[in-house]
Amino acid sequence: MKEETWFYSKDGGASSGVPESEVAFLLESRELGPHTLLWKDGMEEWKRADHLPRFASSLRSKPEEGVEELGPVAEKVKSEAEEPLQPHPSFQVKVQATSVQPWTRYFARSLDLSLAQTVYFAFGGQSAILFEVSVMAKFAVPFLASWVLAETVLLTYWGTTPGKWLLGIEISTERGERLHWKQALRRSVEVWIRGMALGIPLLTPLAQIHAYSLLTQQGVTPWDRITQTVVRHKQVPIFRWFVVLLLLYGVYSNLNLLLSESF
């Protein structure tokens, strides 16, 4: 049976993967201590060696004979080591994306766009996504430019958007950190180029279908692969779905009413 691969904290970073037997040997020989942080695939976070039962016997092993005691110095080091060691900020495991949920992402983006249209229209802009192709072509560019900037700010400082938040979606780097603004901006731009075909009528549905196909087959969208971002889904209570559907209905009804009065 193949041994599990482990990683341990080393000089403020992470070691390369080593077999479990090697970790046990390093603990027995005291090259690694009880406070050393360990991680393997499937664990949610790094844990100290003395918090992992499988290495208990290795930690109980006596040091090799002939090793001199360090006296008061050793006691001082031991007392200072009582507090758990914390890894360097750069020492983080890559987070794993959750199961693919394309329809959840679709409804989250639809709600984001609907809310953005309402705000954009309220401040004097013309709605970009309408059922009339001529109106879409005329007003899509300024609306999309405004939304790309707004989404960049939201992802940079919040890690999500209103629609994504309601449906339990978070966007992060591969290390679980918030996106840098350049990374968030590039992701938003890539979504509109590759996922929405710049809002061009007739091409947008084709781009969405293509993105759906890639996501279900490869488990990642082109923009997440290019920008090295990770999408994670949380379990969503059923009442949040009702809220999303009600908001979508209310926003579209309000927009149609406002637009019918304006045109």
Phi and psi in degrees as GROMACS dihedral restraints (atoms count N, CA, C in turn):
[ dihedral_restraints ]
;  ai    aj    ak    al  type     phi  dphi    fc
    3     4     5     6     1   -70.6    20    10
    4     5     6     7     1   134.2    20    10
    6     7     8     9     1   -71.3    20    10
    7     8     9    10     1   150.9    20    10
    9    10    11    12     1   -73.8    20    10
   10    11    12    13     1   149.0    20    10
   12    13    14    15     1   -96.9    20    10
   13    14    15    16     1   132.8    20    10
   15    16    17    18     1  -120.6    20    10
   16    17    18    19     1   158.1    20    10
   18    19    20    21     1  -126.0    20    10
   19    20    21    22     1   145.2    20    10
   21    22    23    24     1  -132.7    20    10
   22    23    24    25     1   155.3    20    10
   24    25    26    27     1   -69.1    20    10
   25    26    27    28     1   138.3    20    10
   27    28    29    30     1  -153.4    20    10
   28    29    30    31     1   115.2    20    10
   30    31    32    33     1    53.3    20    10
   31    32    33    34     1    42.8    20    10
   33    34    35    36     1    77.6    20    10
   34    35    36    37     1     5.4    20    10
   36    37    38    39     1  -133.4    20    10
   37    38    39    40     1  -159.7    20    10
   39    40    41    42     1  -118.6    20    10
   40    41    42    43     1   143.6    20    10
   42    43    44    45     1   -75.0    20    10
   43    44    45    46     1   170.5    20    10
   45    46    47    48     1   -75.0    20    10
   46    47    48    49     1   165.8    20    10
   48    49    50    51     1   -66.8    20    10
   49    50    51    52     1   134.3    20    10
   51    52    53    54     1  -131.5    20    10
   52    53    54    55     1   153.9    20    10
   54    55    56    57     1   -65.2    20    10
   55    56    57    58     1   157.2    20    10
   57    58    59    60     1   -60.9    20    10
   58    59    60    61     1   -37.1    20    10
   60    61    62    63     1   -62.3    20    10
   61    62    63    64     1   -34.4    20    10
   63    64    65    66     1   -70.0    20    10
   64    65    66    67     1   -38.1    20    10
   66    67    68    69     1   -62.2    20    10
   67    68    69    70     1   -42.7    20    10
   69    70    71    72     1   -61.8    20    10
   70    71    72    73     1   -41.2    20    10
   72    73    74    75     1   -63.7    20    10
   73    74    75    76     1   -43.2    20    10
   75    76    77    78     1   -63.8    20    10
   76    77    78    79     1   -35.1    20    10
   78    79    80    81     1   -71.0    20    10
   79    80    81    82     1   -40.1    20    10
   81    82    83    84     1   -65.7    20    10
   82    83    84    85     1   -37.4    20    10
   84    85    86    87     1   -83.8    20    10
   85    86    87    88     1    -0.3    20    10
   87    88    89    90     1    70.2    20    10
   88    89    90    91     1    15.2    20    10
   90    91    92    93     1   -71.2    20    10
   91    92    93    94     1   -27.4    20    10
   93    94    95    96     1  -116.9    20    10
   94    95    96    97     1   144.5    20    10
   96    97    98    99     1  -107.3    20    10
   97    98    99   100     1   176.6    20    10
   99   100   101   102     1   -63.6    20    10
  100   101   102   103     1   -21.8    20    10
  102   103   104   105     1   -92.9    20    10
  103   104   105   106     1     0.3    20    10
  105   106   107   108     1   -63.1    20    10
  106   107   108   109     1   132.6    20    10
  108   109   110   111     1   -81.9    20    10
  109   110   111   112     1   132.1    20    10
  111   112   113   114     1  -124.6    20    10
  112   113   114   115     1   152.3    20    10
  114   115   116   117     1  -154.0    20    10
  115   116   117   118     1   145.4    20    10
  117   118   119   120     1  -138.9    20    10
  118   119   120   121     1   162.5    20    10
  120   121   122   123     1   -56.6    20    10
  121   122   123   124     1   131.1    20    10
  123   124   125   126     1   106.7    20    10
  124   125   126   127     1   -18.9    20    10
  126   127   128   129     1   -84.6    20    10
  127   128   129   130     1   141.8    20    10
  129   130   131   132     1   -76.7    20    10
  130   131   132   133     1   -26.7    20    10
  132   133   134   135     1  -154.2    20    10
  133   134   135   136     1   166.4    20    10
  135   136   137   138     1   -72.6    20    10
  136   137   138   139     1   144.1    20    10
  138   139   140   141     1  -132.1    20    10
  139   140   141   142     1   151.8    20    10
  141   142   143   144     1   -68.4    20    10
  142   143   144   145     1   150.6    20    10
  144   145   146   147     1   -59.8    20    10
  145   146   147   148     1   -37.9    20    10
  147   148   149   150     1   -76.1    20    10
  148   149   150   151     1    -0.3    20    10
  150   151   152   153     1  -102.2    20    10
  151   152   153   154     1     5.6    20    10
  153   154   155   156     1  -114.2    20    10
  154   155   156   157     1   108.0    20    10
  156   157   158   159     1   -54.3    20    10
  157   158   159   160     1   -32.3    20    10
  159   160   161   162     1   -65.0    20    10
  160   161   162   163     1   -18.9    20    10
  162   163   164   165     1  -106.7    20    10
  163   164   165   166     1    12.5    20    10
  165   166   167   168     1   -62.2    20    10
  166   167   168   169     1   -43.0    20    10
  168   169   170   171     1   -65.3    20    10
  169   170   171   172     1   -35.5    20    10
  171   172   173   174     1   -66.8    20    10
  172   173   174   175     1   -36.2    20    10
  174   175   176   177     1   -74.2    20    10
  175   176   177   178     1   -26.2    20    10
  177   178   179   180     1   -80.8    20    10
  178   179   180   181     1   -13.2    20    10
  180   181   182   183     1   -63.1    20    10
  181   182   183   184     1   143.3    20    10
  183   184   185   186     1   -77.9    20    10
  184   185   186   187     1   149.0    20    10
  186   187   188   189     1   -64.1    20    10
  187   188   189   190     1   158.9    20    10
  189   190   191   192     1   -62.2    20    10
  190   191   192   193     1   146.7    20    10
  192   193   194   195     1   -65.8    20    10
  193   194   195   196     1   149.1    20    10
  195   196   197   198     1    95.7    20    10
  196   197   198   199     1    -7.5    20    10
  198   199   200   201     1   -82.0    20    10
  199   200   201   202     1   124.5    20    10
  201   202   203   204     1   -75.1    20    10
  202   203   204   205     1   145.4    20    10
  204   205   206   207     1   -76.3    20    10
  205   206   207   208     1   146.0    20    10
  207   208   209   210     1   -96.0    20    10
  208   209   210   211     1     1.0    20    10
  210   211   212   213     1    61.9    20    10
  211   212   213   214     1  -135.9    20    10
  213   214   215   216     1   -57.1    20    10
  214   215   216   217     1   -34.0    20    10
  216   217   218   219     1   -62.5    20    10
  217   218   219   220     1   -43.9    20    10
  219   220   221   222     1   -63.6    20    10
  220   221   222   223     1   -39.4    20    10
  222   223   224   225     1   -64.1    20    10
  223   224   225   226     1   -39.1    20    10
  225   226   227   228     1   -65.2    20    10
  226   227   228   229     1   -44.4    20    10
  228   229   230   231     1   -63.1    20    10
  229   230   231   232     1   -39.9    20    10
  231   232   233   234     1   -63.7    20    10
  232   233   234   235     1   -42.2    20    10
  234   235   236   237     1   -66.9    20    10
  235   236   237   238     1   -36.4    20    10
  237   238   239   240     1   -70.9    20    10
  238   239   240   241     1   -22.2    20    10
  240   241   242   243     1   -88.6    20    10
  241   242   243   244     1     2.3    20    10
  243   244   245   246     1   -62.3    20    10
  244   245   246   247     1   -34.9    20    10
  246   247   248   249     1   -75.5    20    10
  247   248   249   250     1   136.3    20    10
  249   250   251   252     1   -58.9    20    10
  250   251   252   253     1   137.9    20    10
  252   253   254   255     1   -71.6    20    10
  253   254   255   256     1   142.1    20    10
  255   256   257   258     1  -111.9    20    10
  256   257   258   259     1   133.0    20    10
  258   259   260   261     1   -70.0    20    10
  259   260   261   262     1   160.4    20    10
  261   262   263   264     1   -60.1    20    10
  262   263   264   265     1   147.5    20    10
  264   265   266   267     1   -51.3    20    10
  265   266   267   268     1   -30.9    20    10
  267   268   269   270     1   -78.9    20    10
  268   269   270   271     1    -8.7    20    10
  270   271   272   273     1   -91.7    20    10
  271   272   273   274     1    83.5    20    10
  273   274   275   276     1  -139.3    20    10
  274   275   276   277     1   143.8    20    10
  276   277   278   279     1   -78.2    20    10
  277   278   279   280     1   149.6    20    10
  279   280   281   282     1   -67.6    20    10
  280   281   282   283     1   129.0    20    10
  282   283   284   285     1   -76.2    20    10
  283   284   285   286     1   152.6    20    10
  285   286   287   288     1  -102.9    20    10
  286   287   288   289     1   136.9    20    10
  288   289   290   291     1   -67.1    20    10
  289   290   291   292     1   147.3    20    10
  291   292   293   294     1   -80.8    20    10
  292   293   294   295     1  -178.8    20    10
  294   295   296   297     1   -58.5    20    10
  295   296   297   298     1   148.5    20    10
  297   298   299   300     1   -69.4    20    10
  298   299   300   301     1   129.2    20    10
  300   301   302   303     1  -135.1    20    10
  301   302   303   304     1    75.5    20    10
  303   304   305   306     1   -61.3    20    10
  304   305   306   307     1   -37.4    20    10
  306   307   308   309     1   -72.0    20    10
  307   308   309   310     1   -33.6    20    10
  309   310   311   312     1   -62.7    20    10
  310   311   312   313     1   -42.6    20    10
  312   313   314   315     1   -66.1    20    10
  313   314   315   316     1   -36.6    20    10
  315   316   317   318     1   -64.4    20    10
  316   317   318   319     1   -46.6    20    10
  318   319   320   321     1   -67.8    20    10
  319   320   321   322     1   -35.9    20    10
  321   322   323   324     1   -63.1    20    10
  322   323   324   325     1   -44.7    20    10
  324   325   326   327     1   -67.5    20    10
  325   326   327   328     1   -38.2    20    10
  327   328   329   330     1   -60.6    20    10
  328   329   330   331     1   -42.1    20    10
  330   331   332   333     1   -67.4    20    10
  331   332   333   334     1   -41.7    20    10
  333   334   335   336     1   -57.8    20    10
  334   335   336   337     1   -46.5    20    10
  336   337   338   339     1   -66.0    20    10
  337   338   339   340     1   -38.0    20    10
  339   340   341   342     1   -65.4    20    10
  340   341   342   343     1   -45.3    20    10
  342   343   344   345     1   -65.5    20    10
  343   344   345   346     1   -39.8    20    10
  345   346   347   348     1   -63.9    20    10
  346   347   348   349     1   -38.8    20    10
  348   349   350   351     1   -62.1    20    10
  349   350   351   352     1   -40.6    20    10
  351   352   353   354     1   -61.7    20    10
  352   353   354   355     1   -46.3    20    10
  354   355   356   357     1   -65.1    20    10
  355   356   357   358     1   -44.9    20    10
  357   358   359   360     1   -61.4    20    10
  358   359   360   361     1   -43.1    20    10
  360   361   362   363     1   -68.2    20    10
  361   362   363   364     1   -38.2    20    10
  363   364   365   366     1   -64.2    20    10
  364   365   366   367     1   -29.3    20    10
  366   367   368   369     1   -95.2    20    10
  367   368   369   370     1    18.5    20    10
  369   370   371   372     1    99.6    20    10
  370   371   372   373     1    -4.0    20    10
  372   373   374   375     1   -80.5    20    10
  373   374   375   376     1   164.0    20    10
  375   376   377   378     1   -98.2    20    10
  376   377   378   379     1   139.5    20    10
  378   379   380   381     1   -62.5    20    10
  379   380   381   382     1   140.7    20    10
  381   382   383   384     1   -93.5    20    10
  382   383   384   385     1   -34.8    20    10
  384   385   386   387     1  -109.2    20    10
  385   386   387   388     1    97.8    20    10
  387   388   389   390     1  -124.0    20    10
  388   389   390   391     1   175.1    20    10
  390   391   392   393     1   -83.0    20    10
  391   392   393   394     1   -12.0    20    10
  393   394   395   396     1   -94.2    20    10
  394   395   396   397     1   119.3    20    10
  396   397   398   399     1   -59.0    20    10
  397   398   399   400     1   -39.5    20    10
  399   400   401   402     1   -63.0    20    10
  400   401   402   403     1   -39.8    20    10
  402   403   404   405     1   -69.1    20    10
  403   404   405   406     1   -39.7    20    10
  405   406   407   408     1   -58.9    20    10
  406   407   408   409     1   -47.7    20    10
  408   409   410   411     1   -63.6    20    10
  409   410   411   412     1   -32.1    20    10
  411   412   413   414     1   -77.5    20    10
  412   413   414   415     1   -38.4    20    10
  414   415   416   417     1  -114.3    20    10
  415   416   417   418     1     3.5    20    10
  417   418   419   420     1   -65.5    20    10
  418   419   420   421     1   -44.6    20    10
  420   421   422   423     1   -59.7    20    10
  421   422   423   424     1   -52.8    20    10
  423   424   425   426     1   -64.3    20    10
  424   425   426   427     1   -34.7    20    10
  426   427   428   429     1   -67.3    20    10
  427   428   429   430     1   -47.6    20    10
  429   430   431   432     1   -63.2    20    10
  430   431   432   433     1   -38.5    20    10
  432   433   434   435     1   -62.1    20    10
  433   434   435   436     1   -41.3    20    10
  435   436   437   438     1   -65.9    20    10
  436   437   438   439     1   -41.8    20    10
  438   439   440   441     1   -69.8    20    10
  439   440   441   442     1   -38.9    20    10
  441   442   443   444     1   -57.6    20    10
  442   443   444   445     1   -43.4    20    10
  444   445   446   447     1   -67.1    20    10
  445   446   447   448     1   -41.8    20    10
  447   448   449   450     1   -64.8    20    10
  448   449   450   451     1   -43.4    20    10
  450   451   452   453     1   -64.9    20    10
  451   452   453   454     1   -36.6    20    10
  453   454   455   456     1   -60.1    20    10
  454   455   456   457     1   -45.9    20    10
  456   457   458   459     1   -63.2    20    10
  457   458   459   460     1   -44.3    20    10
  459   460   461   462     1   -62.2    20    10
  460   461   462   463     1   -45.6    20    10
  462   463   464   465     1   -68.9    20    10
  463   464   465   466     1   -32.4    20    10
  465   466   467   468     1   -70.8    20    10
  466   467   468   469     1   -44.0    20    10
  468   469   470   471     1  -100.2    20    10
  469   470   471   472     1   -19.5    20    10
  471   472   473   474     1  -118.0    20    10
  472   473   474   475     1   -26.9    20    10
  474   475   476   477     1    81.8    20    10
  475   476   477   478     1     4.3    20    10
  477   478   479   480     1  -161.2    20    10
  478   479   480   481     1  -175.8    20    10
  480   481   482   483     1  -129.6    20    10
  481   482   483   484     1   169.2    20    10
  483   484   485   486     1   -54.7    20    10
  484   485   486   487     1   -47.2    20    10
  486   487   488   489     1   -64.8    20    10
  487   488   489   490     1   -42.4    20    10
  489   490   491   492     1   -65.8    20    10
  490   491   492   493     1   -40.0    20    10
  492   493   494   495     1   -61.7    20    10
  493   494   495   496     1   -45.6    20    10
  495   496   497   498     1   -60.1    20    10
  496   497   498   499     1   -34.1    20    10
  498   499   500   501     1  -101.9    20    10
  499   500   501   502     1    19.9    20    10
  501   502   503   504     1    67.1    20    10
  502   503   504   505     1    36.6    20    10
  504   505   506   507     1  -110.6    20    10
  505   506   507   508     1   132.5    20    10
  507   508   509   510     1  -126.6    20    10
  508   509   510   511     1   144.2    20    10
  510   511   512   513     1  -114.8    20    10
  511   512   513   514     1   129.1    20    10
  513   514   515   516     1  -143.2    20    10
  514   515   516   517     1   174.1    20    10
  516   517   518   519     1   -75.8    20    10
  517   518   519   520     1   175.7    20    10
  519   520   521   522     1   -68.0    20    10
  520   521   522   523     1   -14.7    20    10
  522   523   524   525     1   -98.7    20    10
  523   524   525   526     1     8.5    20    10
  525   526   527   528     1    81.1    20    10
  526   527   528   529     1    13.6    20    10
  528   529   530   531     1   -97.4    20    10
  529   530   531   532     1   165.2    20    10
  531   532   533   534     1   -66.3    20    10
  532   533   534   535     1   150.3    20    10
  534   535   536   537     1   -71.2    20    10
  535   536   537   538     1   141.0    20    10
  537   538   539   540     1   -70.9    20    10
  538   539   540   541     1   153.7    20    10
  540   541   542   543     1   -62.1    20    10
  541   542   543   544     1   -33.7    20    10
  543   544   545   546     1   -66.1    20    10
  544   545   546   547     1   -39.9    20    10
  546   547   548   549     1   -66.8    20    10
  547   548   549   550     1   -41.6    20    10
  549   550   551   552     1   -66.1    20    10
  550   551   552   553     1   -40.3    20    10
  552   553   554   555     1   -64.2    20    10
  553   554   555   556     1   -44.6    20    10
  555   556   557   558     1   -63.6    20    10
  556   557   558   559     1   -39.4    20    10
  558   559   560   561     1   -62.6    20    10
  559   560   561   562     1   -44.7    20    10
  561   562   563   564     1   -62.7    20    10
  562   563   564   565     1   -40.9    20    10
  564   565   566   567     1   -65.5    20    10
  565   566   567   568     1   -42.8    20    10
  567   568   569   570     1   -63.3    20    10
  568   569   570   571     1   -36.5    20    10
  570   571   572   573     1   -60.0    20    10
  571   572   573   574     1   -43.9    20    10
  573   574   575   576     1   -74.2    20    10
  574   575   576   577     1   -28.6    20    10
  576   577   578   579     1   -78.6    20    10
  577   578   579   580     1   -52.4    20    10
  579   580   581   582     1   -90.9    20    10
  580   581   582   583     1   -31.4    20    10
  582   583   584   585     1   -96.4    20    10
  583   584   585   586     1   -25.6    20    10
  585   586   587   588     1  -123.8    20    10
  586   587   588   589     1     1.8    20    10
  588   589   590   591     1    50.7    20    10
  589   590   591   592     1    39.9    20    10
  591   592   593   594     1    60.3    20    10
  592   593   594   595     1    20.3    20    10
  594   595   596   597     1    73.8    20    10
  595   596   597   598     1    14.7    20    10
  597   598   599   600     1   -70.5    20    10
  598   599   600   601     1   125.7    20    10
  600   601   602   603     1   -52.5    20    10
  601   602   603   604     1   143.6    20    10
  603   604   605   606     1    74.4    20    10
  604   605   606   607     1   -34.2    20    10
  606   607   608   609     1   -80.9    20    10
  607   608   609   610     1   -29.7    20    10
  609   610   611   612     1   -58.9    20    10
  610   611   612   613     1   -49.0    20    10
  612   613   614   615     1   -59.1    20    10
  613   614   615   616     1   -37.2    20    10
  615   616   617   618     1   -66.0    20    10
  616   617   618   619     1   -40.7    20    10
  618   619   620   621     1   -65.1    20    10
  619   620   621   622     1   -39.1    20    10
  621   622   623   624     1   -66.0    20    10
  622   623   624   625     1   -41.3    20    10
  624   625   626   627     1   -63.8    20    10
  625   626   627   628     1   -41.4    20    10
  627   628   629   630     1   -63.8    20    10
  628   629   630   631     1   -43.3    20    10
  630   631   632   633     1   -64.2    20    10
  631   632   633   634     1   -39.7    20    10
  633   634   635   636     1   -61.1    20    10
  634   635   636   637     1   -43.3    20    10
  636   637   638   639     1   -62.3    20    10
  637   638   639   640     1   -44.6    20    10
  639   640   641   642     1   -64.9    20    10
  640   641   642   643     1   -40.7    20    10
  642   643   644   645     1   -64.6    20    10
  643   644   645   646     1   -43.7    20    10
  645   646   647   648     1   -71.7    20    10
  646   647   648   649     1   -30.0    20    10
  648   649   650   651     1   -86.4    20    10
  649   650   651   652     1   -40.5    20    10
  651   652   653   654     1  -104.2    20    10
  652   653   654   655     1   -14.4    20    10
  654   655   656   657     1    80.3    20    10
  655   656   657   658     1     6.6    20    10
  657   658   659   660     1  -154.1    20    10
  658   659   660   661     1   146.6    20    10
  660   661   662   663     1   -85.9    20    10
  661   662   663   664     1   159.3    20    10
  663   664   665   666     1   -58.3    20    10
  664   665   666   667     1   -38.9    20    10
  666   667   668   669     1   -71.0    20    10
  667   668   669   670     1   -31.4    20    10
  669   670   671   672     1   -74.2    20    10
  670   671   672   673     1   -34.2    20    10
  672   673   674   675     1   -69.5    20    10
  673   674   675   676     1   -42.2    20    10
  675   676   677   678     1   -65.8    20    10
  676   677   678   679     1   -43.5    20    10
  678   679   680   681     1   -91.8    20    10
  679   680   681   682     1    -1.3    20    10
  681   682   683   684     1    56.9    20    10
  682   683   684   685     1    48.4    20    10
  684   685   686   687     1  -109.9    20    10
  685   686   687   688     1   157.8    20    10
  687   688   689   690     1  -122.3    20    10
  688   689   690   691     1   133.0    20    10
  690   691   692   693     1  -104.8    20    10
  691   692   693   694     1   125.4    20    10
  693   694   695   696     1  -122.2    20    10
  694   695   696   697     1   137.3    20    10
  696   697   698   699     1  -109.5    20    10
  697   698   699   700     1   135.8    20    10
  699   700   701   702     1  -102.2    20    10
  700   701   702   703     1   160.7    20    10
  702   703   704   705     1   -67.0    20    10
  703   704   705   706     1   130.1    20    10
  705   706   707   708     1  -106.6    20    10
  706   707   708   709     1   122.0    20    10
  708   709   710   711     1   -60.6    20    10
  709   710   711   712     1   149.2    20    10
  711   712   713   714     1   -61.6    20    10
  712   713   714   715     1   -31.2    20    10
  714   715   716   717     1   -66.3    20    10
  715   716   717   718     1   -26.7    20    10
  717   718   719   720     1   -68.5    20    10
  718   719   720   721     1   -33.9    20    10
  720   721   722   723     1   -63.8    20    10
  721   722   723   724     1   -40.3    20    10
  723   724   725   726     1   -62.7    20    10
  724   725   726   727     1   -40.6    20    10
  726   727   728   729     1   -62.2    20    10
  727   728   729   730     1   -44.3    20    10
  729   730   731   732     1   -61.4    20    10
  730   731   732   733     1   -47.2    20    10
  732   733   734   735     1   -64.3    20    10
  733   734   735   736     1   -39.7    20    10
  735   736   737   738     1   -66.2    20    10
  736   737   738   739     1   -40.5    20    10
  738   739   740   741     1   -64.8    20    10
  739   740   741   742     1   -42.3    20    10
  741   742   743   744     1   -61.1    20    10
  742   743   744   745     1   -44.4    20    10
  744   745   746   747     1   -64.6    20    10
  745   746   747   748     1   -44.8    20    10
  747   748   749   750     1   -65.7    20    10
  748   749   750   751     1   -41.7    20    10
  750   751   752   753     1   -66.2    20    10
  751   752   753   754     1   -46.9    20    10
  753   754   755   756     1   -64.8    20    10
  754   755   756   757     1   -37.5    20    10
  756   757   758   759     1   -64.9    20    10
  757   758   759   760     1   -42.5    20    10
  759   760   761   762     1   -66.1    20    10
  760   761   762   763     1   -41.5    20    10
  762   763   764   765     1   -64.7    20    10
  763   764   765   766     1   -43.9    20    10
  765   766   767   768     1   -61.6    20    10
  766   767   768   769     1   -37.7    20    10
  768   769   770   771     1   -66.3    20    10
  769   770   771   772     1   -46.5    20    10
  771   772   773   774     1   -64.4    20    10
  772   773   774   775     1   -40.5    20    10
  774   775   776   777     1   -70.9    20    10
  775   776   777   778     1   -34.5    20    10
  777   778   779   780     1   -67.0    20    10
  778   779   780   781     1   -28.3    20    10
  780   781   782   783     1   -81.1    20    10
  781   782   783   784     1   -24.2    20    10
  783   784   785   786     1   -88.0    20    10
  784   785   786   787     1   -34.1    20    10
